[in-house]
Amino acid sequence: MRIPLYIIYALLAAFFAALVPIFGKLGLRDVDSTVATVIRAFIMFAFLLLVALATGKTNTVGFDHRALLLVTLSGVAGALSWLFYFMAIKNGRTTAVIAIDKISVALAIILAWLVLGEKMDFKTVVGAVLIVVGALLVSL
């Protein structure tokens, strides 16, 4: 059986996402979390720009006003997420912050159902509830 490419990408995303709070907590010891978030955002921008240039993926065809607005809102939401995430990591127990942050998975499932019209069946609801319960158990 061949593993779909999106599964491989998702596993890689999860692996690298798991490194973020560890490196972040170690790097935040004597640094303001907002400054650290700005530096992180700059590094991400520079890295991703180099990847886009190296792979030749700089074509902006299809970016009409609506697409640009939605990508911008996604960027603002991501920036706010990371700003609060680093503030929480700096001031709290890393394992609790990581767990509570993962409630975003359940929230995203609900939003995907409400906004995108994606399928919401019993299995999906139970999975989302288990994510929230698991996050609460780890964080308390």
C-alpha positions as a LaTeX table, in Angstrom:
\begin{tabular}{lrrr}
\hline
Residue & $x$ (\AA) & $y$ (\AA) & $z$ (\AA) \\
\hline
Met1 & 0.00 & 0.00 & 0.00 \\
Arg2 & 1.36 & 3.36 & $-0.99$ \\
Ile3 & 1.21 & 6.15 & 1.61 \\
Pro4 & $-0.43$ & 9.29 & 0.17 \\
Leu5 & 1.93 & 12.24 & $-0.15$ \\
Tyr6 & $-0.26$ & 14.44 & 2.06 \\
Ile7 & 0.17 & 11.95 & 4.92 \\
Ile8 & 3.96 & 12.14 & 4.60 \\
Tyr9 & 3.80 & 15.94 & 4.54 \\
Ala10 & 1.50 & 15.95 & 7.58 \\
Leu11 & 3.85 & 13.64 & 9.52 \\
Leu12 & 6.81 & 15.86 & 8.65 \\
Ala13 & 4.80 & 18.92 & 9.73 \\
Ala14 & 3.98 & 17.22 & 13.04 \\
Phe15 & 7.62 & 16.26 & 13.60 \\
Phe16 & 8.92 & 19.78 & 12.99 \\
Ala17 & 6.04 & 21.30 & 14.96 \\
Ala18 & 7.09 & 19.13 & 17.90 \\
Leu19 & 10.54 & 20.73 & 17.81 \\
Val20 & 9.15 & 24.30 & 17.98 \\
Pro21 & 8.20 & 24.38 & 21.69 \\
Ile22 & 11.39 & 22.62 & 22.73 \\
Phe23 & 13.71 & 25.00 & 20.89 \\
Gly24 & 11.40 & 27.89 & 21.81 \\
Lys25 & 11.45 & 27.17 & 25.54 \\
Leu26 & 15.24 & 26.79 & 25.52 \\
Gly27 & 15.61 & 30.03 & 23.54 \\
Leu28 & 13.21 & 32.06 & 25.68 \\
Arg29 & 15.08 & 31.73 & 28.96 \\
Asp30 & 16.48 & 35.28 & 28.98 \\
Val31 & 14.57 & 36.80 & 26.05 \\
Asp32 & 11.27 & 38.64 & 25.73 \\
Ser33 & 8.72 & 36.36 & 24.05 \\
Thr34 & 7.50 & 39.09 & 21.68 \\
Val35 & 11.03 & 39.81 & 20.45 \\
Ala36 & 11.63 & 36.08 & 20.06 \\
Thr37 & 8.44 & 35.78 & 17.99 \\
Val38 & 9.56 & 38.63 & 15.72 \\
Ile39 & 12.97 & 37.01 & 15.22 \\
Arg40 & 11.29 & 33.64 & 14.55 \\
Ala41 & 8.94 & 35.24 & 12.01 \\
Phe42 & 11.87 & 36.91 & 10.23 \\
Ile43 & 13.81 & 33.62 & 10.10 \\
Met44 & 10.71 & 31.85 & 8.74 \\
Phe45 & 10.24 & 34.55 & 6.10 \\
Ala46 & 13.87 & 34.43 & 4.99 \\
Phe47 & 13.95 & 30.62 & 4.95 \\
Leu48 & 10.68 & 30.30 & 3.03 \\
Leu49 & 11.73 & 33.01 & 0.56 \\
Leu50 & 14.92 & 31.07 & $-0.15$ \\
Val51 & 12.92 & 27.85 & $-0.61$ \\
Ala52 & 10.51 & 29.61 & $-3.00$ \\
Leu53 & 13.40 & 31.09 & $-5.00$ \\
Ala54 & 15.34 & 27.82 & $-5.06$ \\
Thr55 & 12.31 & 25.84 & $-6.26$ \\
Gly56 & 11.13 & 28.51 & $-8.70$ \\
Lys57 & 7.78 & 28.86 & $-6.97$ \\
Thr58 & 7.41 & 32.63 & $-7.06$ \\
Asn59 & 4.51 & 32.91 & $-9.52$ \\
Thr60 & 1.66 & 34.89 & $-7.98$ \\
Val61 & $-0.88$ & 34.09 & $-10.69$ \\
Gly62 & $-4.24$ & 33.44 & $-9.07$ \\
Phe63 & $-3.70$ & 35.88 & $-6.23$ \\
Asp64 & $-6.69$ & 38.11 & $-6.72$ \\
His65 & $-7.87$ & 40.49 & $-3.99$ \\
Arg66 & $-9.94$ & 37.81 & $-2.26$ \\
Ala67 & $-7.09$ & 35.28 & $-2.18$ \\
Leu68 & $-4.66$ & 37.91 & $-0.95$ \\
Leu69 & $-7.08$ & 38.99 & 1.80 \\
Leu70 & $-7.63$ & 35.40 & 2.96 \\
Val71 & $-3.91$ & 34.57 & 2.94 \\
Thr72 & $-3.27$ & 37.83 & 4.83 \\
Leu73 & $-5.88$ & 36.92 & 7.44 \\
Ser74 & $-4.30$ & 33.48 & 7.73 \\
Gly75 & $-0.94$ & 35.16 & 8.31 \\
Val76 & $-2.35$ & 37.48 & 10.98 \\
Ala77 & $-4.05$ & 34.54 & 12.71 \\
Gly78 & $-0.80$ & 32.57 & 12.59 \\
Ala79 & 1.18 & 35.52 & 13.96 \\
Leu80 & $-1.27$ & 35.99 & 16.84 \\
Ser81 & $-1.18$ & 32.26 & 17.52 \\
Trp82 & 2.60 & 32.23 & 17.74 \\
Leu83 & 2.75 & 35.44 & 19.75 \\
Phe84 & 0.47 & 33.98 & 22.42 \\
Tyr85 & 2.09 & 30.54 & 22.13 \\
Phe86 & 5.55 & 31.93 & 22.90 \\
Met87 & 4.15 & 34.06 & 25.74 \\
Ala88 & 2.56 & 30.92 & 27.20 \\
Ile89 & 5.71 & 28.81 & 26.71 \\
Lys90 & 7.85 & 31.45 & 28.41 \\
Asn91 & 5.53 & 31.73 & 31.41 \\
Gly92 & 4.14 & 28.25 & 31.84 \\
Arg93 & 4.72 & 24.53 & 31.80 \\
Thr94 & 5.70 & 23.55 & 28.28 \\
Thr95 & 3.72 & 20.30 & 28.31 \\
Ala96 & 0.56 & 22.10 & 29.44 \\
Val97 & 0.94 & 24.78 & 26.77 \\
Ile98 & 1.56 & 22.20 & 24.04 \\
Ala99 & $-1.53$ & 20.23 & 25.08 \\
Ile100 & $-3.83$ & 23.25 & 25.33 \\
Asp101 & $-2.56$ & 24.52 & 21.97 \\
Lys102 & $-3.67$ & 21.25 & 20.37 \\
Ile103 & $-7.28$ & 22.08 & 21.20 \\
Ser104 & $-6.89$ & 24.13 & 18.02 \\
Val105 & $-7.23$ & 20.83 & 16.13 \\
Ala106 & $-10.75$ & 20.34 & 17.50 \\
Leu107 & $-11.60$ & 23.99 & 16.86 \\
Ala108 & $-10.31$ & 23.71 & 13.29 \\
Ile109 & $-12.45$ & 20.60 & 12.74 \\
Ile110 & $-15.53$ & 22.52 & 13.86 \\
Leu111 & $-14.61$ & 25.52 & 11.69 \\
Ala112 & $-13.93$ & 23.26 & 8.68 \\
Trp113 & $-17.45$ & 21.87 & 9.12 \\
Leu114 & $-19.10$ & 25.28 & 9.61 \\
Val115 & $-17.13$ & 27.36 & 7.10 \\
Leu116 & $-15.89$ & 24.86 & 4.52 \\
Gly117 & $-18.79$ & 22.41 & 4.67 \\
Glu118 & $-16.52$ & 19.45 & 5.38 \\
Lys119 & $-17.93$ & 16.15 & 6.59 \\
Met120 & $-18.78$ & 15.89 & 10.29 \\
Asp121 & $-19.68$ & 12.36 & 11.29 \\
Phe122 & $-19.80$ & 10.58 & 14.63 \\
Lys123 & $-16.21$ & 9.38 & 14.35 \\
Thr124 & $-14.97$ & 12.92 & 13.71 \\
Val125 & $-16.94$ & 14.34 & 16.64 \\
Val126 & $-15.65$ & 11.63 & 19.00 \\
Gly127 & $-12.08$ & 12.22 & 17.80 \\
Ala128 & $-12.37$ & 15.97 & 18.37 \\
Val129 & $-13.84$ & 15.44 & 21.86 \\
Leu130 & $-11.02$ & 13.02 & 22.71 \\
Ile131 & $-8.46$ & 15.61 & 21.58 \\
Val132 & $-9.98$ & 18.17 & 23.96 \\
Val133 & $-10.24$ & 15.68 & 26.82 \\
Gly134 & $-6.65$ & 14.54 & 26.25 \\
Ala135 & $-5.41$ & 18.13 & 26.15 \\
Leu136 & $-7.19$ & 18.91 & 29.40 \\
Leu137 & $-5.81$ & 15.79 & 31.10 \\
Val138 & $-2.24$ & 16.61 & 30.05 \\
Ser139 & $-2.52$ & 20.27 & 31.00 \\
Leu140 & $-4.02$ & 19.84 & 34.49 \\
\hline
\end{tabular}
